[in-house]
């Protein structure tokens, strides 16, 4: 898949849909057009930092 920016709101919505068992992971991935690896990366960042966007300072 080609790189494309996924908004912070969409990432959070996807995590909430999955955590609340409202949609299956496959349906979420298909609707967003992202890979399972990308979703896992987003959820890992969410668990570690409480945010779905990696913040870089400087450089």
N, C-alpha and C positions, 0 to 999 in steps of 0.2 A: 504494500500500500504506500502511496505517496504521502509525504509529510503535509499535514494541514493542522492549523491551530484549532483546538477545541476549547471553547470558552469555559471559564471557571464555573459558571452556573450550570452548564450542561454536565460537567464532570461530577459536581456535587449531586445533581439530580439523578444521574446514573447510579452513583453509589447508594443513595437513599432508596431507589427503586429495588436495587439488588438486596440490600440489607433488610428491607421490609417484606421481601419475597413477593413483591407486586408483579415483577416480570422476571423471566428466567434470564440467566446470563447470556445465553445465545441470542435471545430477542434484543436485549440491550446492545450487544455488540453489533448485531446486524443493523439496527436502527441508526446507530452512531457511525457505523462503518469503521470501527476500530478493531484491533486485534486483542486477543485474550492477554497477551503480554503487556500491551499498553494499559489495559484495564487494571491488571495486577500492579503495574508500576504506580498508577494513580492511587489505588487503594492503599498501597504500602506507604506512599507519601502522606496520605490522609491519616493513617494510623500513627506515623512517626511525628508529624508536625502539626496535625490538625488543619492542614490546608492542602489543596490539590494542585497548587502552583508552586513551583520551585522558585524561590526568590534569590536573585544574585545581586550582590552589591559591588559596584565598581567593575573593574577589569572587563 
